[in-house]
Amino acid sequence: MTGFVQTLFSRRMLVNVMNGFSSGLPLLLTGSTLQAWLNDEHVSVEHIGLFAAVGLPYTLKFVWAPLFDRFVPPFLGRRRGFMLVTQLALVGAILGLGLGHPETSPWWMAGMALALTFFSASQDIVLDAYRRETLADHELGLGSSLFVNAYRLAMLVSGAMALYLADRWAWQQVYFLMAAFMGVGLITTLLASEPCVDAPPPRTLRESVIEPFVDFFRRDGAWLILVFILLYKIGDQMASSMNTPFILKLGFTKSELAAVAKLFGMLSIMGGSLLGGLLMVRWSMARALWIFGVLQALGVLTFAMLSEVGKVYPMLALAVAAENFTAGMGSSAQIAFMASLTNRRFTATQYALFSSLMGVPRVIISVPTGYLATALGWTWYFLFCALMAIPGLLLLLKVAPWSERPVPLQSPPSAT
C-alpha cells in the first residue's frame, strides 16, 4: 500500500495532471466555444459549419510527429523544449484568435483557429511522449486516467466556464483569460524534469520517419495489435454516437439531457477512468483489458434496458452512469496499453500513430449508425453494439492473454 500511495502522490503524477489540463484547454476554443461566438456575431450556419475543418490537425498529427523525435531544442531537452515551444505558440494563437472579429476578419479568425489546432495537436504529441517516458509501465494506467480527467476538467474551463463568462464579458476578454490559463502548462514545463531515455534520438529525419514503423512491425502479432486497437472500444463508440438522439426520442427534454447525460455522464466517465487507473497500479495490463472490456459491453446493455422500459428517470441515470463509468475504465486500459507498446526512442511517432488509429472507429463507424439504429430498432441496436465487443475480447487471447503476469511495483524511470 505504501508503494501505491507514493505512486499516486508522486511528483511525476502531479506533473502528469498539470499536463493533462494544458492538453485539454485548447480543444473547445476552436470547437463549441468558438461556434457560440460566431453565432453571437450572426455568422451563417453554413460558415460556422466550415470552421469544423480547422480540427483536421488532430487527425493528422502522426504526419509531423517524427520531427519531435528527431530534433532536440537547444534548451530544456527534447521533450520539455518542445513543450515550451508549443505552449508559447498556443498562447499566441489564442490571443490572436481573441483579437479577431468574426464579421470583419473571418479569414484571420480561420487562420488563427487553424494555427491553434495545429499547435494544440503538436502539444498533444509531445505531452503523450513525455508521459510515456516519465512513468514506469505499472504507472501508465493511473497516469493515463489522471491525465484524461485533467483534460476533461480543462474542457469544462474552456467550454462551460467560457460560455458562462461570455454572457457577462466580451468574447475577446474570454479568450484572453483562456490564454492566461495556459500558464498552468508553461509553469509545469519549467519546473518539471526532463525524462531520461537511454536510447539516443534518431540521427536523421528519414530514420525518425521509417524506423518507428520498422521497429513496431518487427514484433510478433503487430497487425493483430493494430486491429485490436481499432476494435477494443468499437461497440462502446457506436453506442455513444447515438446516445443523444436516442434519449431525446424517448421523450426526455434537452435540459434533462444536459443535466443527466452530459454533466452526470462526464462525472461518471471521470470516476470510471480514475478507478480504472487505480486498479491498474496493482493489476496486470492484460487483466485490466479483459475485465474492463467485458464491463464496457455490459454498460452498453443498460441502454437496451432503457429502450425497453421507456421514459423512466432512474433507469436513465443508471444507464448513463453505467455506460460512461465502464467506458472510462476501458479508455484508461487502452491508452495505457498503447503507451506500453512504444519504443522510448520513437515515443512521439509511435504513440501518435496509435492514438490516431484509436480515433478511426469513432469517426468512420459513426457514419452509418443512424441507419443501423433505424433498421434494427433501439433495443436491438444497443444489443448489437454490446456484441461488437466480442471481436476485441477474442483478440486479447493473442494480444494480452489473461495469464500474463502482473507488472511488479518498481522504481520509476529516472529523470535529469
URJOZI-V104902 format. One record per helix or strand of 2 or more residues. SS is the DSSP state (helix for helix, strand for strand). FROM is the first residue (numbers start at 1). LEN is the number of residues. If there is no record, write none. Layout:
<<SS/FROM/LEN> <SS/FROM/LEN>>
//
This chain:
<<helix/2/7> <helix/11/15> <helix/27/4> <helix/32/9> <helix/45/16> <helix/62/9> <helix/78/21> <helix/106/29> <helix/137/30> <helix/171/11> <helix/183/9> <helix/205/13> <helix/222/10> <helix/234/8> <helix/243/7> <helix/254/29> <helix/285/25> <helix/313/29> <helix/344/33> <helix/378/10> <helix/389/11>>
//
